[in-house]
Amino acid sequence: MNEKLALRLIYTVSALVLVAVVVLFNLPKNEEVPALVQKLPAFNAWINGTCTILLTVSWWMIRARRIDWHKRLNITAFCLSSLFLISYVIFHAFGVETRFPIENPLRPYYLTILISHIILAAVVLPLVLLSFYRGLTGQIEAHKRITRWSMPIWLYVTTTGVVVYLMISPYYPF
């Protein structure tokens, strides 16, 4: 695959995912949420927590020059993050809406974490895809340059995903 095509594909996929997420939040709300769908937020938090661990260990592995393990861990984190995205879309396709209580004194902290999480989740997808493309095609210097940004952002998004879940989960309507 040539560079131009790869970049178009990365940016197209990133844009489509962003549009899909925006559309999901404008779908009508369902009256009844299936039991399996009710379990998805906890599953998503588990995926995010696991990705946080994988990314951290991957960082240690590259520092130790264990490129084979670094690659395996990142591919695993990528696959889990892809599974997370599918699960996230399924959950939000049911239109579940949960609001953090206005009277809760932690609300400003929750909203700060949530807003930064959402913005950086949108930003990180093309960065991660570009990082993977550069790494898997052997463009190591370019890979290093992009991962200086993508890795900490991805790590922040996975970590705050767990924090957001822990803060909002007591307020789910099921």
C-alpha positions in Angstrom: 0.0 0.0 0.0 1.4 3.4 -0.9 1.8 6.2 1.6 -0.9 8.4 0.2 -3.5 5.6 0.1 -2.6 4.6 3.7 -3.0 8.1 5.0 -6.3 8.6 3.2 -7.6 5.3 4.7 -6.4 6.3 8.2 -8.1 9.7 8.0 -11.3 8.3 6.4 -11.7 5.6 9.0 -11.0 8.1 11.8 -13.6 10.5 10.3 -16.2 7.7 9.9 -15.8 6.6 13.5 -16.2 10.2 14.7 -19.4 10.6 12.6 -20.8 7.3 13.8 -20.3 8.3 17.4 -22.0 11.7 16.9 -24.9 9.9 15.1 -25.2 7.4 18.0 -25.9 10.2 20.5 -28.7 11.5 18.3 -30.6 8.2 18.0 -33.9 7.8 19.8 -33.7 6.3 23.3 -34.9 2.8 23.8 -37.4 2.0 26.6 -35.8 -1.4 27.3 -32.1 -2.2 27.4 -31.3 -5.9 27.0 -29.4 -7.5 30.0 -26.3 -8.2 27.8 -26.2 -4.5 26.8 -26.4 -3.5 30.4 -23.1 -5.3 31.1 -21.2 -3.5 28.3 -20.1 -0.5 30.4 -18.3 -2.7 32.9 -16.9 -4.8 30.0 -15.7 -1.5 28.4 -14.0 -0.4 31.6 -12.3 -3.8 31.9 -11.0 -3.4 28.3 -9.8 0.1 29.0 -8.1 -1.0 32.2 -6.4 -3.9 30.4 -5.3 -1.6 27.6 -3.8 0.7 30.2 -1.7 -2.2 31.6 -0.7 -3.4 28.1 0.4 0.1 27.0 2.4 0.6 30.2 4.1 -2.8 29.8 4.7 -2.1 26.1 6.4 1.1 27.0 8.7 -0.8 29.5 9.4 -3.4 26.8 10.5 -0.8 24.2 12.7 0.9 26.8 14.3 -2.6 27.4 14.6 -3.0 23.6 12.2 -5.9 23.6 10.7 -4.9 20.2 9.0 -8.3 19.8 7.1 -7.9 23.1 6.4 -4.2 22.4 4.8 -5.1 19.1 2.7 -8.0 20.5 1.5 -5.9 23.4 0.5 -3.0 21.2 -1.3 -5.2 18.7 -3.2 -6.8 21.6 -4.1 -3.3 22.9 -5.2 -2.2 19.5 -7.4 -5.3 19.1 -8.9 -4.8 22.5 -9.5 -1.1 21.7 -11.2 -2.1 18.5 -13.4 -4.5 20.5 -14.1 -1.6 22.9 -15.2 0.5 20.0 -17.6 -2.1 18.8 -19.0 -2.6 22.3 -19.3 1.1 22.8 -21.3 1.5 19.6 -23.6 -1.3 20.5 -24.2 0.1 24.0 -24.9 3.6 22.7 -27.0 2.3 19.8 -29.6 1.6 22.5 -29.6 5.3 23.5 -28.8 4.8 27.1 -28.3 8.2 28.7 -26.9 8.6 32.2 -26.2 11.9 33.8 -24.0 12.6 36.7 -26.2 14.3 39.4 -26.0 18.0 39.5 -26.0 18.1 43.3 -23.0 15.8 43.5 -19.9 17.9 44.5 -17.7 15.7 42.3 -19.7 16.8 39.2 -17.1 19.5 38.0 -14.3 16.9 38.3 -16.3 14.3 36.5 -17.2 16.7 33.7 -13.6 17.8 33.4 -12.4 14.2 33.1 -15.2 13.2 30.8 -14.8 16.2 28.4 -11.0 15.7 28.2 -11.5 12.0 27.7 -14.0 12.5 24.8 -11.9 15.1 23.0 -8.7 13.1 23.3 -10.5 9.9 22.3 -11.4 11.6 19.1 -7.9 12.9 18.6 -6.1 9.6 19.4 -7.6 7.3 16.8 -5.8 8.8 13.8 -2.6 9.1 15.8 -2.8 5.4 16.9 -3.5 4.3 13.3 -0.7 6.4 12.0 1.6 5.0 14.7 0.7 1.5 13.8 1.2 2.1 10.1 4.6 3.7 10.6 5.7 0.9 13.0 4.5 -2.0 10.9 6.0 -0.6 7.7 9.4 -0.2 9.3 9.4 3.6 9.4 10.9 3.6 12.8 12.0 7.2 13.2 8.6 8.4 12.0 7.0 5.9 14.3 8.9 7.2 17.3 8.0 10.8 16.4 4.2 10.1 16.3 4.2 7.8 19.3 5.6 10.6 21.5 2.1 12.0 21.1 -0.1 8.9 20.5 1.1 6.8 23.4 0.5 9.2 26.3 -2.8 10.3 24.8 -3.9 6.7 24.3 -2.8 5.9 27.8 -4.8 8.9 29.2 -7.9 7.9 27.2 -7.8 4.3 28.5 -7.1 5.3 32.1 -9.8 8.0 32.2 -12.2 5.6 30.5 -12.0 3.5 33.7 -12.3 6.6 35.9 -15.4 7.8 34.1 -17.0 4.4 34.4 -16.3 4.2 38.1 -17.7 7.7 38.6 -20.9 7.3 36.5 -21.7 3.6 37.1 -23.7 4.2 40.4 -26.1 6.3 38.3 -26.9 3.9 35.5 -30.7 3.3 35.3 -30.4 -0.5 35.4 
